[in-house]
């Protein structure tokens, strides 16, 4: 924020904290962080992957979405998967997190197991969604992303069970 929402004064970077500070009223303004979930869903030796409308080049990745007010992270995981793919999930467990610069998000990653349902992609958000055998994956999210780490963890878990 360039200007203070309290008094209208000019904000400047506070070098002691990750915040802007008003030069007039001295109020500190911290950046807003938008919480979102990202989840890999597994069904036996398969992983649920989706192709999002914003991804070019045929890349598939796991399901993600933003937390709603008053919602737990686990409820958000179940809701997002069902809204985007029609699949119900269970055994939702925390995996890790990664800051995501656009749009100022904190991605909280989860693993989940398939419970029921047939894939019915929400084509307003997805181009496609499919179950893929963990040994025959399409082009997936790049290394260094939490999405790729989730995919690796799912593939490793499936391999360990064989």
Buried (B, 14 or more C-beta within 10 A) or exposed (E): EEBBEEEEBEBEEBEEEEBBBBEBEEBEBEEEEEBBBBBBBBBEBBBBBBBBEEBEEEBBBBBBBEBEEEBEBBBBBBBBBBEBBBBBBEEBEEBBBBEBEEEEBBBBBBBBEBBEEEBEBEEEBBBBBBBBEBEEBEEBBEEEBBBBBBBEBBBEBBEEEE
